[in-house]
Amino acid sequence: MNDSADALLMALEVEADSDSSLTQRAYRRLEEMIVTLELQPGEVLSESALADRLEIGRTPVREALQRLAREGLVSILSRRGVLVSELDVRRQMRLLEVRRELERLMARLAARRASDAERQAFGIIEKGMQKAASDEDEIEFMRLDRQLNLLLCRASRNDFISNAMGLTHGQSRRFWFQHHREVGDLALCARLHANLAAAVKAGSEEKAAAASDALLDYVEAFTRKTLDSIF
């Protein structure tokens, strides 16, 4: 394993001890709890109870909840607490229209602009995704999916795309996690993510764009199957 690539992946997940890092830690933990349905859609949360549960002060938790609200994962109710947003299948289809175009561009830019250390990090994610596919390990897949999203945003060197994609990733991951056991294919999905990581690592803009489209084809078919199963 390349030390600089490994350090880069760790840097995406680990923050220094500071007030801002406490907010980031609270955000990461709450986002994971929402995405993996530990906090259920429609559940009303108490800021103080969450602070006690995470063993983090109320100010970082409040700031983390504000960020989650901007991403559409919670709604802050005046004097009533925080509501975990409901999942909306039709909204996911509209979201995919945006994701397809932005993620194709982001994949192209990452393939063109990634540093050597970032390319090695994409290789680590590729191998991890292949193992997650083989083991059908949904939790490891979710962790690697988050790392891949963060690394693509970083390597694209485009803040406008990164900011826009940051508003979609949590909602998309939560939707997939809720429905993948009924209509999904974890092994296939992980392999498609591995293919995307491999194409970006190789520096091929065309292959990266094609891998991004193949992944979104799967996600769109998955979403349509979910619609059919519900309605």
Biotite code that builds the C-alpha atoms (Angstrom):
import biotite.structure as struc

atoms = struc.array([
    struc.Atom([0.000, 0.000, 0.000], chain_id="A", res_id=1, res_name="MET", atom_name="CA", element="C"),
    struc.Atom([1.336, 3.445, -0.914], chain_id="A", res_id=2, res_name="ASN", atom_name="CA", element="C"),
    struc.Atom([1.908, 5.433, 2.291], chain_id="A", res_id=3, res_name="ASP", atom_name="CA", element="C"),
    struc.Atom([0.926, 8.793, 0.781], chain_id="A", res_id=4, res_name="SER", atom_name="CA", element="C"),
    struc.Atom([-2.255, 7.344, -0.709], chain_id="A", res_id=5, res_name="ALA", atom_name="CA", element="C"),
    struc.Atom([-3.171, 5.676, 2.567], chain_id="A", res_id=6, res_name="ASP", atom_name="CA", element="C"),
    struc.Atom([-2.496, 8.921, 4.429], chain_id="A", res_id=7, res_name="ALA", atom_name="CA", element="C"),
    struc.Atom([-4.707, 10.781, 1.952], chain_id="A", res_id=8, res_name="LEU", atom_name="CA", element="C"),
    struc.Atom([-7.644, 8.459, 2.571], chain_id="A", res_id=9, res_name="LEU", atom_name="CA", element="C"),
    struc.Atom([-7.161, 8.810, 6.300], chain_id="A", res_id=10, res_name="MET", atom_name="CA", element="C"),
    struc.Atom([-7.067, 12.597, 5.907], chain_id="A", res_id=11, res_name="ALA", atom_name="CA", element="C"),
    struc.Atom([-10.507, 12.445, 4.327], chain_id="A", res_id=12, res_name="LEU", atom_name="CA", element="C"),
    struc.Atom([-11.844, 10.814, 7.496], chain_id="A", res_id=13, res_name="GLU", atom_name="CA", element="C"),
    struc.Atom([-9.767, 12.192, 10.364], chain_id="A", res_id=14, res_name="VAL", atom_name="CA", element="C"),
    struc.Atom([-9.656, 15.766, 11.642], chain_id="A", res_id=15, res_name="GLU", atom_name="CA", element="C"),
    struc.Atom([-7.343, 17.501, 14.133], chain_id="A", res_id=16, res_name="ALA", atom_name="CA", element="C"),
    struc.Atom([-8.532, 18.382, 17.638], chain_id="A", res_id=17, res_name="ASP", atom_name="CA", element="C"),
    struc.Atom([-10.294, 21.707, 17.258], chain_id="A", res_id=18, res_name="SER", atom_name="CA", element="C"),
    struc.Atom([-13.777, 23.192, 17.526], chain_id="A", res_id=19, res_name="ASP", atom_name="CA", element="C"),
    struc.Atom([-14.302, 22.731, 13.781], chain_id="A", res_id=20, res_name="SER", atom_name="CA", element="C"),
    struc.Atom([-13.230, 19.083, 14.029], chain_id="A", res_id=21, res_name="SER", atom_name="CA", element="C"),
    struc.Atom([-15.849, 18.465, 16.731], chain_id="A", res_id=22, res_name="LEU", atom_name="CA", element="C"),
    struc.Atom([-18.481, 19.815, 14.357], chain_id="A", res_id=23, res_name="THR", atom_name="CA", element="C"),
    struc.Atom([-17.107, 17.572, 11.606], chain_id="A", res_id=24, res_name="GLN", atom_name="CA", element="C"),
    struc.Atom([-17.101, 14.552, 13.914], chain_id="A", res_id=25, res_name="ARG", atom_name="CA", element="C"),
    struc.Atom([-20.693, 15.250, 14.931], chain_id="A", res_id=26, res_name="ALA", atom_name="CA", element="C"),
    struc.Atom([-21.664, 15.710, 11.293], chain_id="A", res_id=27, res_name="TYR", atom_name="CA", element="C"),
    struc.Atom([-19.994, 12.470, 10.170], chain_id="A", res_id=28, res_name="ARG", atom_name="CA", element="C"),
    struc.Atom([-21.586, 10.425, 12.946], chain_id="A", res_id=29, res_name="ARG", atom_name="CA", element="C"),
    struc.Atom([-25.068, 11.893, 12.484], chain_id="A", res_id=30, res_name="LEU", atom_name="CA", element="C"),
    struc.Atom([-24.870, 11.582, 8.693], chain_id="A", res_id=31, res_name="GLU", atom_name="CA", element="C"),
    struc.Atom([-23.898, 7.922, 9.047], chain_id="A", res_id=32, res_name="GLU", atom_name="CA", element="C"),
    struc.Atom([-26.715, 7.304, 11.529], chain_id="A", res_id=33, res_name="MET", atom_name="CA", element="C"),
    struc.Atom([-29.233, 8.848, 9.125], chain_id="A", res_id=34, res_name="ILE", atom_name="CA", element="C"),
    struc.Atom([-27.851, 7.164, 5.992], chain_id="A", res_id=35, res_name="VAL", atom_name="CA", element="C"),
    struc.Atom([-27.791, 3.701, 7.596], chain_id="A", res_id=36, res_name="THR", atom_name="CA", element="C"),
    struc.Atom([-31.261, 4.255, 9.108], chain_id="A", res_id=37, res_name="LEU", atom_name="CA", element="C"),
    struc.Atom([-30.111, 4.135, 12.706], chain_id="A", res_id=38, res_name="GLU", atom_name="CA", element="C"),
    struc.Atom([-32.110, 7.366, 12.830], chain_id="A", res_id=39, res_name="LEU", atom_name="CA", element="C"),
    struc.Atom([-35.340, 6.626, 11.000], chain_id="A", res_id=40, res_name="GLN", atom_name="CA", element="C"),
    struc.Atom([-37.144, 8.861, 8.469], chain_id="A", res_id=41, res_name="PRO", atom_name="CA", element="C"),
    struc.Atom([-39.800, 10.850, 10.302], chain_id="A", res_id=42, res_name="GLY", atom_name="CA", element="C"),
    struc.Atom([-38.078, 10.517, 13.672], chain_id="A", res_id=43, res_name="GLU", atom_name="CA", element="C"),
    struc.Atom([-38.028, 13.665, 15.807], chain_id="A", res_id=44, res_name="VAL", atom_name="CA", element="C"),
    struc.Atom([-34.677, 14.294, 17.478], chain_id="A", res_id=45, res_name="LEU", atom_name="CA", element="C"),
    struc.Atom([-33.632, 16.369, 20.439], chain_id="A", res_id=46, res_name="SER", atom_name="CA", element="C"),
    struc.Atom([-30.447, 18.405, 20.067], chain_id="A", res_id=47, res_name="GLU", atom_name="CA", element="C"),
    struc.Atom([-29.540, 17.852, 23.716], chain_id="A", res_id=48, res_name="SER", atom_name="CA", element="C"),
    struc.Atom([-30.240, 14.101, 23.537], chain_id="A", res_id=49, res_name="ALA", atom_name="CA", element="C"),
    struc.Atom([-28.052, 13.818, 20.441], chain_id="A", res_id=50, res_name="LEU", atom_name="CA", element="C"),
    struc.Atom([-25.257, 15.714, 22.176], chain_id="A", res_id=51, res_name="ALA", atom_name="CA", element="C"),
    struc.Atom([-25.457, 13.274, 25.099], chain_id="A", res_id=52, res_name="ASP", atom_name="CA", element="C"),
    struc.Atom([-25.565, 10.289, 22.764], chain_id="A", res_id=53, res_name="ARG", atom_name="CA", element="C"),
    struc.Atom([-22.524, 11.419, 20.778], chain_id="A", res_id=54, res_name="LEU", atom_name="CA", element="C"),
    struc.Atom([-20.741, 12.763, 23.848], chain_id="A", res_id=55, res_name="GLU", atom_name="CA", element="C"),
    struc.Atom([-20.100, 15.997, 21.962], chain_id="A", res_id=56, res_name="ILE", atom_name="CA", element="C"),
    struc.Atom([-21.120, 19.505, 23.023], chain_id="A", res_id=57, res_name="GLY", atom_name="CA", element="C"),
    struc.Atom([-24.393, 21.016, 21.877], chain_id="A", res_id=58, res_name="ARG", atom_name="CA", element="C"),
    struc.Atom([-22.752, 23.743, 19.759], chain_id="A", res_id=59, res_name="THR", atom_name="CA", element="C"),
    struc.Atom([-20.927, 21.294, 17.418], chain_id="A", res_id=60, res_name="PRO", atom_name="CA", element="C"),
    struc.Atom([-24.069, 19.155, 17.242], chain_id="A", res_id=61, res_name="VAL", atom_name="CA", element="C"),
    struc.Atom([-26.185, 22.211, 16.391], chain_id="A", res_id=62, res_name="ARG", atom_name="CA", element="C"),
    struc.Atom([-23.741, 23.218, 13.628], chain_id="A", res_id=63, res_name="GLU", atom_name="CA", element="C"),
    struc.Atom([-23.710, 19.672, 12.281], chain_id="A", res_id=64, res_name="ALA", atom_name="CA", element="C"),
    struc.Atom([-27.518, 19.603, 12.196], chain_id="A", res_id=65, res_name="LEU", atom_name="CA", element="C"),
    struc.Atom([-27.553, 22.892, 10.297], chain_id="A", res_id=66, res_name="GLN", atom_name="CA", element="C"),
    struc.Atom([-25.304, 21.346, 7.651], chain_id="A", res_id=67, res_name="ARG", atom_name="CA", element="C"),
    struc.Atom([-27.505, 18.249, 7.478], chain_id="A", res_id=68, res_name="LEU", atom_name="CA", element="C"),
    struc.Atom([-30.516, 20.522, 7.031], chain_id="A", res_id=69, res_name="ALA", atom_name="CA", element="C"),
    struc.Atom([-28.816, 22.225, 4.069], chain_id="A", res_id=70, res_name="ARG", atom_name="CA", element="C"),
    struc.Atom([-28.291, 18.766, 2.568], chain_id="A", res_id=71, res_name="GLU", atom_name="CA", element="C"),
    struc.Atom([-31.958, 17.878, 3.027], chain_id="A", res_id=72, res_name="GLY", atom_name="CA", element="C"),
    struc.Atom([-31.402, 15.052, 5.513], chain_id="A", res_id=73, res_name="LEU", atom_name="CA", element="C"),
    struc.Atom([-33.141, 16.803, 8.417], chain_id="A", res_id=74, res_name="VAL", atom_name="CA", element="C"),
    struc.Atom([-35.538, 19.674, 8.993], chain_id="A", res_id=75, res_name="SER", atom_name="CA", element="C"),
    struc.Atom([-35.057, 21.979, 11.967], chain_id="A", res_id=76, res_name="ILE", atom_name="CA", element="C"),
    struc.Atom([-38.390, 22.655, 13.655], chain_id="A", res_id=77, res_name="LEU", atom_name="CA", element="C"),
    struc.Atom([-38.598, 25.840, 15.677], chain_id="A", res_id=78, res_name="SER", atom_name="CA", element="C"),
    struc.Atom([-38.938, 24.927, 19.384], chain_id="A", res_id=79, res_name="ARG", atom_name="CA", element="C"),
    struc.Atom([-39.883, 21.358, 18.467], chain_id="A", res_id=80, res_name="ARG", atom_name="CA", element="C"),
    struc.Atom([-36.565, 19.649, 17.722], chain_id="A", res_id=81, res_name="GLY", atom_name="CA", element="C"),
    struc.Atom([-35.160, 18.174, 14.532], chain_id="A", res_id=82, res_name="VAL", atom_name="CA", element="C"),
    struc.Atom([-37.064, 15.968, 12.094], chain_id="A", res_id=83, res_name="LEU", atom_name="CA", element="C"),
    struc.Atom([-35.275, 13.310, 10.031], chain_id="A", res_id=84, res_name="VAL", atom_name="CA", element="C"),
    struc.Atom([-36.451, 13.867, 6.464], chain_id="A", res_id=85, res_name="SER", atom_name="CA", element="C"),
    struc.Atom([-38.702, 11.331, 4.805], chain_id="A", res_id=86, res_name="GLU", atom_name="CA", element="C"),
    struc.Atom([-37.495, 9.424, 1.748], chain_id="A", res_id=87, res_name="LEU", atom_name="CA", element="C"),
    struc.Atom([-39.169, 10.404, -1.516], chain_id="A", res_id=88, res_name="ASP", atom_name="CA", element="C"),
    struc.Atom([-38.698, 7.972, -4.427], chain_id="A", res_id=89, res_name="VAL", atom_name="CA", element="C"),
    struc.Atom([-39.908, 10.414, -7.076], chain_id="A", res_id=90, res_name="ARG", atom_name="CA", element="C"),
    struc.Atom([-37.518, 13.047, -5.744], chain_id="A", res_id=91, res_name="ARG", atom_name="CA", element="C"),
    struc.Atom([-34.707, 10.536, -6.221], chain_id="A", res_id=92, res_name="GLN", atom_name="CA", element="C"),
    struc.Atom([-35.493, 10.356, -9.938], chain_id="A", res_id=93, res_name="MET", atom_name="CA", element="C"),
    struc.Atom([-35.188, 14.132, -10.230], chain_id="A", res_id=94, res_name="ARG", atom_name="CA", element="C"),
    struc.Atom([-31.976, 14.001, -8.257], chain_id="A", res_id=95, res_name="LEU", atom_name="CA", element="C"),
    struc.Atom([-30.546, 11.447, -10.696], chain_id="A", res_id=96, res_name="LEU", atom_name="CA", element="C"),
    struc.Atom([-31.000, 13.869, -13.578], chain_id="A", res_id=97, res_name="GLU", atom_name="CA", element="C"),
    struc.Atom([-28.576, 16.227, -11.863], chain_id="A", res_id=98, res_name="VAL", atom_name="CA", element="C"),
    struc.Atom([-26.229, 13.511, -10.625], chain_id="A", res_id=99, res_name="ARG", atom_name="CA", element="C"),
    struc.Atom([-25.702, 11.966, -14.048], chain_id="A", res_id=100, res_name="ARG", atom_name="CA", element="C"),
    struc.Atom([-24.451, 15.162, -15.672], chain_id="A", res_id=101, res_name="GLU", atom_name="CA", element="C"),
    struc.Atom([-22.413, 16.412, -12.731], chain_id="A", res_id=102, res_name="LEU", atom_name="CA", element="C"),
    struc.Atom([-20.844, 13.065, -11.880], chain_id="A", res_id=103, res_name="GLU", atom_name="CA", element="C"),
    struc.Atom([-19.795, 12.451, -15.488], chain_id="A", res_id=104, res_name="ARG", atom_name="CA", element="C"),
    struc.Atom([-18.063, 15.840, -15.543], chain_id="A", res_id=105, res_name="LEU", atom_name="CA", element="C"),
    struc.Atom([-16.535, 15.263, -12.117], chain_id="A", res_id=106, res_name="MET", atom_name="CA", element="C"),
    struc.Atom([-15.169, 11.866, -13.198], chain_id="A", res_id=107, res_name="ALA", atom_name="CA", element="C"),
    struc.Atom([-13.596, 13.431, -16.302], chain_id="A", res_id=108, res_name="ARG", atom_name="CA", element="C"),
    struc.Atom([-11.996, 16.219, -14.303], chain_id="A", res_id=109, res_name="LEU", atom_name="CA", element="C"),
    struc.Atom([-10.714, 13.837, -11.630], chain_id="A", res_id=110, res_name="ALA", atom_name="CA", element="C"),
    struc.Atom([-9.160, 11.586, -14.283], chain_id="A", res_id=111, res_name="ALA", atom_name="CA", element="C"),
    struc.Atom([-7.420, 14.626, -15.765], chain_id="A", res_id=112, res_name="ARG", atom_name="CA", element="C"),
    struc.Atom([-6.371, 16.428, -12.587], chain_id="A", res_id=113, res_name="ARG", atom_name="CA", element="C"),
    struc.Atom([-5.757, 13.814, -9.887], chain_id="A", res_id=114, res_name="ALA", atom_name="CA", element="C"),
    struc.Atom([-2.333, 13.852, -8.252], chain_id="A", res_id=115, res_name="SER", atom_name="CA", element="C"),
    struc.Atom([-0.156, 10.741, -8.055], chain_id="A", res_id=116, res_name="ASP", atom_name="CA", element="C"),
    struc.Atom([-1.162, 10.195, -4.416], chain_id="A", res_id=117, res_name="ALA", atom_name="CA", element="C"),
    struc.Atom([-4.837, 10.572, -5.324], chain_id="A", res_id=118, res_name="GLU", atom_name="CA", element="C"),
    struc.Atom([-4.486, 8.039, -8.156], chain_id="A", res_id=119, res_name="ARG", atom_name="CA", element="C"),
    struc.Atom([-2.970, 5.583, -5.705], chain_id="A", res_id=120, res_name="GLN", atom_name="CA", element="C"),
    struc.Atom([-5.857, 6.270, -3.325], chain_id="A", res_id=121, res_name="ALA", atom_name="CA", element="C"),
    struc.Atom([-8.339, 5.505, -6.121], chain_id="A", res_id=122, res_name="PHE", atom_name="CA", element="C"),
    struc.Atom([-6.497, 2.206, -6.536], chain_id="A", res_id=123, res_name="GLY", atom_name="CA", element="C"),
    struc.Atom([-6.953, 1.403, -2.845], chain_id="A", res_id=124, res_name="ILE", atom_name="CA", element="C"),
    struc.Atom([-10.678, 2.139, -3.133], chain_id="A", res_id=125, res_name="ILE", atom_name="CA", element="C"),
    struc.Atom([-10.893, -0.001, -6.288], chain_id="A", res_id=126, res_name="GLU", atom_name="CA", element="C"),
    struc.Atom([-9.443, -3.013, -4.459], chain_id="A", res_id=127, res_name="LYS", atom_name="CA", element="C"),
    struc.Atom([-11.618, -2.359, -1.426], chain_id="A", res_id=128, res_name="GLY", atom_name="CA", element="C"),
    struc.Atom([-14.741, -2.231, -3.589], chain_id="A", res_id=129, res_name="MET", atom_name="CA", element="C"),
    struc.Atom([-13.802, -5.486, -5.287], chain_id="A", res_id=130, res_name="GLN", atom_name="CA", element="C"),
    struc.Atom([-13.449, -7.140, -1.878], chain_id="A", res_id=131, res_name="LYS", atom_name="CA", element="C"),
    struc.Atom([-16.746, -5.626, -0.689], chain_id="A", res_id=132, res_name="ALA", atom_name="CA", element="C"),
    struc.Atom([-18.366, -7.063, -3.829], chain_id="A", res_id=133, res_name="ALA", atom_name="CA", element="C"),
    struc.Atom([-16.874, -10.496, -3.162], chain_id="A", res_id=134, res_name="SER", atom_name="CA", element="C"),
    struc.Atom([-17.834, -10.441, 0.528], chain_id="A", res_id=135, res_name="ASP", atom_name="CA", element="C"),
    struc.Atom([-21.162, -8.624, -0.054], chain_id="A", res_id=136, res_name="GLU", atom_name="CA", element="C"),
    struc.Atom([-20.183, -6.395, 2.866], chain_id="A", res_id=137, res_name="ASP", atom_name="CA", element="C"),
    struc.Atom([-22.712, -3.558, 2.884], chain_id="A", res_id=138, res_name="GLU", atom_name="CA", element="C"),
    struc.Atom([-21.114, -1.565, 5.714], chain_id="A", res_id=139, res_name="ILE", atom_name="CA", element="C"),
    struc.Atom([-17.649, -1.630, 4.128], chain_id="A", res_id=140, res_name="GLU", atom_name="CA", element="C"),
    struc.Atom([-19.244, -0.699, 0.807], chain_id="A", res_id=141, res_name="PHE", atom_name="CA", element="C"),
    struc.Atom([-20.934, 2.314, 2.398], chain_id="A", res_id=142, res_name="MET", atom_name="CA", element="C"),
    struc.Atom([-17.638, 3.448, 3.941], chain_id="A", res_id=143, res_name="ARG", atom_name="CA", element="C"),
    struc.Atom([-15.792, 3.101, 0.628], chain_id="A", res_id=144, res_name="LEU", atom_name="CA", element="C"),
    struc.Atom([-18.612, 4.810, -1.262], chain_id="A", res_id=145, res_name="ASP", atom_name="CA", element="C"),
    struc.Atom([-18.246, 7.836, 0.987], chain_id="A", res_id=146, res_name="ARG", atom_name="CA", element="C"),
    struc.Atom([-14.466, 7.853, 0.511], chain_id="A", res_id=147, res_name="GLN", atom_name="CA", element="C"),
    struc.Atom([-14.854, 7.614, -3.260], chain_id="A", res_id=148, res_name="LEU", atom_name="CA", element="C"),
    struc.Atom([-17.293, 10.527, -3.293], chain_id="A", res_id=149, res_name="ASN", atom_name="CA", element="C"),
    struc.Atom([-14.946, 12.667, -1.225], chain_id="A", res_id=150, res_name="LEU", atom_name="CA", element="C"),
    struc.Atom([-11.911, 11.735, -3.317], chain_id="A", res_id=151, res_name="LEU", atom_name="CA", element="C"),
    struc.Atom([-13.686, 12.459, -6.610], chain_id="A", res_id=152, res_name="LEU", atom_name="CA", element="C"),
    struc.Atom([-14.714, 15.875, -5.317], chain_id="A", res_id=153, res_name="CYS", atom_name="CA", element="C"),
    struc.Atom([-11.174, 16.596, -4.174], chain_id="A", res_id=154, res_name="ARG", atom_name="CA", element="C"),
    struc.Atom([-9.470, 15.370, -7.350], chain_id="A", res_id=155, res_name="ALA", atom_name="CA", element="C"),
    struc.Atom([-11.841, 17.272, -9.659], chain_id="A", res_id=156, res_name="SER", atom_name="CA", element="C"),
    struc.Atom([-10.406, 20.584, -8.368], chain_id="A", res_id=157, res_name="ARG", atom_name="CA", element="C"),
    struc.Atom([-13.756, 22.289, -8.913], chain_id="A", res_id=158, res_name="ASN", atom_name="CA", element="C"),
    struc.Atom([-15.480, 23.739, -5.856], chain_id="A", res_id=159, res_name="ASP", atom_name="CA", element="C"),
    struc.Atom([-18.746, 24.403, -7.702], chain_id="A", res_id=160, res_name="PHE", atom_name="CA", element="C"),
    struc.Atom([-19.180, 20.721, -8.600], chain_id="A", res_id=161, res_name="ILE", atom_name="CA", element="C"),
    struc.Atom([-18.026, 19.594, -5.151], chain_id="A", res_id=162, res_name="SER", atom_name="CA", element="C"),
    struc.Atom([-20.527, 21.851, -3.402], chain_id="A", res_id=163, res_name="ASN", atom_name="CA", element="C"),
    struc.Atom([-23.377, 20.700, -5.637], chain_id="A", res_id=164, res_name="ALA", atom_name="CA", element="C"),
    struc.Atom([-22.536, 17.017, -5.238], chain_id="A", res_id=165, res_name="MET", atom_name="CA", element="C"),
    struc.Atom([-22.246, 17.417, -1.486], chain_id="A", res_id=166, res_name="GLY", atom_name="CA", element="C"),
    struc.Atom([-25.987, 18.122, -1.448], chain_id="A", res_id=167, res_name="LEU", atom_name="CA", element="C"),
    struc.Atom([-26.818, 14.814, -3.158], chain_id="A", res_id=168, res_name="THR", atom_name="CA", element="C"),
    struc.Atom([-24.480, 12.168, -1.769], chain_id="A", res_id=169, res_name="HIS", atom_name="CA", element="C"),
    struc.Atom([-26.067, 11.611, 1.649], chain_id="A", res_id=170, res_name="GLY", atom_name="CA", element="C"),
    struc.Atom([-29.595, 11.433, 0.274], chain_id="A", res_id=171, res_name="GLN", atom_name="CA", element="C"),
    struc.Atom([-28.547, 9.024, -2.478], chain_id="A", res_id=172, res_name="SER", atom_name="CA", element="C"),
    struc.Atom([-26.646, 6.744, -0.115], chain_id="A", res_id=173, res_name="ARG", atom_name="CA", element="C"),
    struc.Atom([-29.545, 6.640, 2.349], chain_id="A", res_id=174, res_name="ARG", atom_name="CA", element="C"),
    struc.Atom([-32.022, 5.780, -0.406], chain_id="A", res_id=175, res_name="PHE", atom_name="CA", element="C"),
    struc.Atom([-29.812, 2.957, -1.648], chain_id="A", res_id=176, res_name="TRP", atom_name="CA", element="C"),
    struc.Atom([-29.246, 1.579, 1.845], chain_id="A", res_id=177, res_name="PHE", atom_name="CA", element="C"),
    struc.Atom([-32.973, 1.481, 2.622], chain_id="A", res_id=178, res_name="GLN", atom_name="CA", element="C"),
    struc.Atom([-33.972, -0.413, -0.519], chain_id="A", res_id=179, res_name="HIS", atom_name="CA", element="C"),
    struc.Atom([-30.950, -2.428, -1.673], chain_id="A", res_id=180, res_name="HIS", atom_name="CA", element="C"),
    struc.Atom([-31.966, -5.645, 0.089], chain_id="A", res_id=181, res_name="ARG", atom_name="CA", element="C"),
    struc.Atom([-35.273, -5.728, -1.832], chain_id="A", res_id=182, res_name="GLU", atom_name="CA", element="C"),
    struc.Atom([-34.281, -4.648, -5.355], chain_id="A", res_id=183, res_name="VAL", atom_name="CA", element="C"),
    struc.Atom([-30.540, -3.989, -5.329], chain_id="A", res_id=184, res_name="GLY", atom_name="CA", element="C"),
    struc.Atom([-27.427, -5.954, -6.213], chain_id="A", res_id=185, res_name="ASP", atom_name="CA", element="C"),
    struc.Atom([-24.640, -5.094, -3.775], chain_id="A", res_id=186, res_name="LEU", atom_name="CA", element="C"),
    struc.Atom([-21.932, -7.031, -5.626], chain_id="A", res_id=187, res_name="ALA", atom_name="CA", element="C"),
    struc.Atom([-22.748, -5.388, -8.971], chain_id="A", res_id=188, res_name="LEU", atom_name="CA", element="C"),
    struc.Atom([-22.982, -1.922, -7.434], chain_id="A", res_id=189, res_name="CYS", atom_name="CA", element="C"),
    struc.Atom([-19.610, -2.334, -5.710], chain_id="A", res_id=190, res_name="ALA", atom_name="CA", element="C"),
    struc.Atom([-17.989, -3.545, -8.946], chain_id="A", res_id=191, res_name="ARG", atom_name="CA", element="C"),
    struc.Atom([-19.340, -0.522, -10.818], chain_id="A", res_id=192, res_name="LEU", atom_name="CA", element="C"),
    struc.Atom([-17.800, 1.753, -8.193], chain_id="A", res_id=193, res_name="HIS", atom_name="CA", element="C"),
    struc.Atom([-14.526, -0.185, -8.526], chain_id="A", res_id=194, res_name="ALA", atom_name="CA", element="C"),
    struc.Atom([-14.594, 0.344, -12.303], chain_id="A", res_id=195, res_name="ASN", atom_name="CA", element="C"),
    struc.Atom([-15.039, 4.084, -11.827], chain_id="A", res_id=196, res_name="LEU", atom_name="CA", element="C"),
    struc.Atom([-12.141, 4.262, -9.364], chain_id="A", res_id=197, res_name="ALA", atom_name="CA", element="C"),
    struc.Atom([-9.945, 2.254, -11.759], chain_id="A", res_id=198, res_name="ALA", atom_name="CA", element="C"),
    struc.Atom([-10.739, 4.504, -14.727], chain_id="A", res_id=199, res_name="ALA", atom_name="CA", element="C"),
    struc.Atom([-9.934, 7.670, -12.782], chain_id="A", res_id=200, res_name="VAL", atom_name="CA", element="C"),
    struc.Atom([-6.721, 6.111, -11.484], chain_id="A", res_id=201, res_name="LYS", atom_name="CA", element="C"),
    struc.Atom([-5.701, 5.293, -15.066], chain_id="A", res_id=202, res_name="ALA", atom_name="CA", element="C"),
    struc.Atom([-6.264, 8.922, -16.105], chain_id="A", res_id=203, res_name="GLY", atom_name="CA", element="C"),
    struc.Atom([-8.656, 8.083, -18.942], chain_id="A", res_id=204, res_name="SER", atom_name="CA", element="C"),
    struc.Atom([-11.322, 10.773, -19.185], chain_id="A", res_id=205, res_name="GLU", atom_name="CA", element="C"),
    struc.Atom([-13.386, 8.763, -21.678], chain_id="A", res_id=206, res_name="GLU", atom_name="CA", element="C"),
    struc.Atom([-13.313, 5.583, -19.580], chain_id="A", res_id=207, res_name="LYS", atom_name="CA", element="C"),
    struc.Atom([-14.071, 7.558, -16.425], chain_id="A", res_id=208, res_name="ALA", atom_name="CA", element="C"),
    struc.Atom([-17.097, 9.187, -18.080], chain_id="A", res_id=209, res_name="ALA", atom_name="CA", element="C"),
    struc.Atom([-18.296, 5.803, -19.380], chain_id="A", res_id=210, res_name="ALA", atom_name="CA", element="C"),
    struc.Atom([-17.842, 4.199, -15.947], chain_id="A", res_id=211, res_name="ALA", atom_name="CA", element="C"),
    struc.Atom([-19.794, 7.048, -14.359], chain_id="A", res_id=212, res_name="SER", atom_name="CA", element="C"),
    struc.Atom([-22.627, 6.571, -16.864], chain_id="A", res_id=213, res_name="ASP", atom_name="CA", element="C"),
    struc.Atom([-22.667, 2.804, -16.245], chain_id="A", res_id=214, res_name="ALA", atom_name="CA", element="C"),
    struc.Atom([-22.948, 3.406, -12.501], chain_id="A", res_id=215, res_name="LEU", atom_name="CA", element="C"),
    struc.Atom([-25.783, 5.911, -12.969], chain_id="A", res_id=216, res_name="LEU", atom_name="CA", element="C"),
    struc.Atom([-27.542, 3.475, -15.342], chain_id="A", res_id=217, res_name="ASP", atom_name="CA", element="C"),
    struc.Atom([-27.543, 0.959, -12.480], chain_id="A", res_id=218, res_name="TYR", atom_name="CA", element="C"),
    struc.Atom([-28.716, 3.556, -9.941], chain_id="A", res_id=219, res_name="VAL", atom_name="CA", element="C"),
    struc.Atom([-31.535, 4.699, -12.229], chain_id="A", res_id=220, res_name="GLU", atom_name="CA", element="C"),
    struc.Atom([-32.684, 1.109, -12.848], chain_id="A", res_id=221, res_name="ALA", atom_name="CA", element="C"),
    struc.Atom([-32.512, 0.469, -9.104], chain_id="A", res_id=222, res_name="PHE", atom_name="CA", element="C"),
    struc.Atom([-34.648, 3.538, -8.416], chain_id="A", res_id=223, res_name="THR", atom_name="CA", element="C"),
    struc.Atom([-37.232, 2.508, -11.017], chain_id="A", res_id=224, res_name="ARG", atom_name="CA", element="C"),
    struc.Atom([-37.436, -0.991, -9.501], chain_id="A", res_id=225, res_name="LYS", atom_name="CA", element="C"),
    struc.Atom([-37.983, 0.627, -6.131], chain_id="A", res_id=226, res_name="THR", atom_name="CA", element="C"),
    struc.Atom([-40.799, 2.724, -7.573], chain_id="A", res_id=227, res_name="LEU", atom_name="CA", element="C"),
    struc.Atom([-42.398, -0.419, -9.047], chain_id="A", res_id=228, res_name="ASP", atom_name="CA", element="C"),
    struc.Atom([-42.115, -2.296, -5.754], chain_id="A", res_id=229, res_name="SER", atom_name="CA", element="C"),
    struc.Atom([-43.769, 0.551, -3.822], chain_id="A", res_id=230, res_name="ILE", atom_name="CA", element="C"),
    struc.Atom([-46.475, 1.544, -6.287], chain_id="A", res_id=231, res_name="PHE", atom_name="CA", element="C"),
])
